[in-house]
């Protein structure tokens, strides 16, 4: 399974590198209006796309991790409470007696006669 995951990440990385390489044209990005024009940078389109993709991905990834952490904490607390409650709810099991030795079983069969069909 680790090979599949690694292969998927390699494929995603290759696609991202190809996208950025194909879109290396620099474009002006206007950041803030100024009295004599705009405050801007000239960045490659691929880098801008990657930046905005990460700006959308990071908050959702953080929300996902926080939700998983909160749910895992709730589950751990519930499991601990269940483990603490189960022994108090049920009495301890009866100890299992060891099996009788084969000689004792054979002696009992010899002493006790087998029932006849008419005795029942």
WOBEL-V15402 format. One line per field, one symbol per residue. psi: psi as a letter, one per 30 degrees, with the letter a starting at -180 (. if undefined). A space follows every 10 residues. Layout:
# WOBEL-V15402
psi: ???
This chain:
# WOBEL-V15402
psi: eeeeeeeeee eeeeeeeeee efhgkkkkjj ekklegbkjl ljlkeeeeee efeefeeeee eeeeeeeeee eeeeeeeeee eeeffeeffk lklkkkklkk leeeeeeeee ejlkkleff.
